[in-house]
Amino acid sequence: MKTTITIRGQINGNFRLLNAIKTYECIKKDIGFNNYALIFPTKKAAKKAMWEGFKYLKRNEPEYVRMENYSRFGSINYDASRAEIKENYND
């Protein structure tokens, strides 16, 4: 089942999350106002990309990303931006 990660918030945080999460197996879609949707073929691929993105941010910018800002159920908060998993998302 296709799964979408939506990235919403402020411009700088959105770009940081987009660069951290985006992989070769997703399709990037601009949903307006510097918000993005990353469409993955499976939920497993989306969750893996979120985890890898969180690890990347944690390693490179620990002052913005703390453990309470990641949810294994599908969300990352970075500064004033949020990436979260949505199933069957149509925007």
N, C-alpha and C positions, 0 to 999 in steps of 0.2 A: 504494500500500500504506500502510495506517495505521501511523504511527510514534508512539511514546510517549516523552516525556521524563520521567524520574522524578527527583524532588527529595527527598533524604533527608539527615538530619543534625540539627543543633540548630535550635531554634525560630526564633531571630532570623535566622540565615543562610538558612533555608528560605524565610522571608517575603521576604527581599531578593532571592533568586533567583527566586521566584515572580513578584514584581512586575516584575523586569527582563525575564523571558522571556515571560510570558503575552501573547498577542496575541488579536485578535478571531477568528481562525480556529481556535483550539484549544478543546477541551473540558476543563475542570478537574475532576479527580476526587480526592476526599480518600481516601487509602489508610491512614489511621490514624496516630496519634502525631505529628500535624503534618507528615506526609509527603504529597507530592502527586504525581499523574500528570497530565501535560498531553498530551492525545491530539490529534495533528495528522493531516490527511488525507494528507499525503505526507512522505517523508523530506526532500525539498528544503525544504519549509516549516519543518520542525523544525530543520534545520541553520541556516536563515536566522534563525529566532527565537533560537537559541543564540548566533549571531554578534552579532546586534543586542543581546541581553542582555549579552554580554561587553563590548561597546563602551560600553553604558550604565554598567555597573559600573566599568569602567576610567576613564571620564570623571568619575564622581561620587565614587568611593571608591578611589583608586589605592593606598592603603596596604594594602588587603586583597587586591586582585586584581593579580597580576603575570602576565607573559606565560607563564610556565611552568605556570600554573594553568588554562590553556585548551588544549584539544585539538581540532584541526579534525576529528577523528574522532568527536567528540560528547561532550565532558564539560567542565564548569566546576567548579572548586573555589572556594568562597567561605567564608572563615573555617573553620568545622568542618562545612560542608554541601557536598553534591555533587549536581550535576544531570548526568544522562547520558542519551543516546539509546538506546532499546531498540526493536528491531523486533519486532512480533508479541508485545508484552508483555501478559500477562493477570494481573492481581493481584486 
